[in-house]
Amino acid sequence: MKEVLKKKSVKTVEILQALNQLKRPPGVKASKARGKKPVAEEKAMKEFETMWSIRQQDLAQKERLSKMRLLDSRIAKKEPLVEYEEELKKKLINELLLS
């Protein structure tokens, strides 16, 4: 009888050891976390795109202001303009009127 109990207990111990080794694979938690991650990445991407579009608008406005200042300085000049300055003035007027 003791031998039968010993055999059962040995098998039980072996089964328990086998079950302990059959825990979750290490990638399960990581894959679950990865499944939730794109939401945060998507949110960050949208935030970046919004920031980038604002930055592009800001750069366009700065460029327009720079051209306006240059044109203003050419118009305000009292002495006659050199040929290339006159061409620049005409070009700036056309660009600012078309945009």
Secondary structure, DSSP 4 states (H G I P E B T S, - for coil): -HHHHHHHHHHHHHHHHHHHHTS--THHHHHHHHHHHHHHHHHHHHHHHHHHHHHHHHHHHHHHHHHHHHHHHHHH--SPPPHHHHHHHHHHHHHHHH-
